[in-house]
């Protein structure tokens, strides 16, 4: 169906039946959003869509899937996502200020260089293969797992709290900060820490730190 025909249909439904135009249609045609349209009650799945922006003021109650939106280079400040946020396969290089993610936050292989100090993630945080990322903000708190798999981060920040497993596999992190709190396992496959005993590792984070689960080493020769 031709674009002009679709536009006429959507305009008619909006005017006569008070039905909102599709979210994707408005983005692709650069049409303004009402406050009501910026509050998504469920999931918003934009997988592989050819979008270039996300509107300011967007609030998604459940999951926001932006995977493989290759033309997407930025997100608005104060974006709220109540569930999972997937940015894998986008060209986003900077995480916005005031971002809240209630579920897992997937940033796999993005060319980001830093994370904002006010980032709030109540689920897991997957930074695997983010090879331009060399540090994390102090007092970072992640409600679920934290994966630094194959990053170039060489040390962990003070005040780090991880609500589930911490993956330091294939990194050069060789020490842990005092007070580190991990409510799951610590995975250190192909990591310098793997050569140390559990007792030596735990002594680094004493007296206030802890690892609630196991310290896991695999295939370290």
Protein Blocks (a to p, Z undefined) as FASTA:
>chain_A
ZZklmmmmmmmmmmmnopacdfklmmmnopacdfklmmcfbdcdfehiacfbdcehiacf
bbcdfehilkbcbdcehiacfbdcdfehiabfbdcehiacfbdcdfehiacfbdcfkbcc
fbdcdfehilkbcbdcehiacfbdcdfehiabfbdcehiacfbdcdfehiabfbdcehia
cfbdcdfehifklmpcfklmmmmmpmkbccfbdcddehkZZ
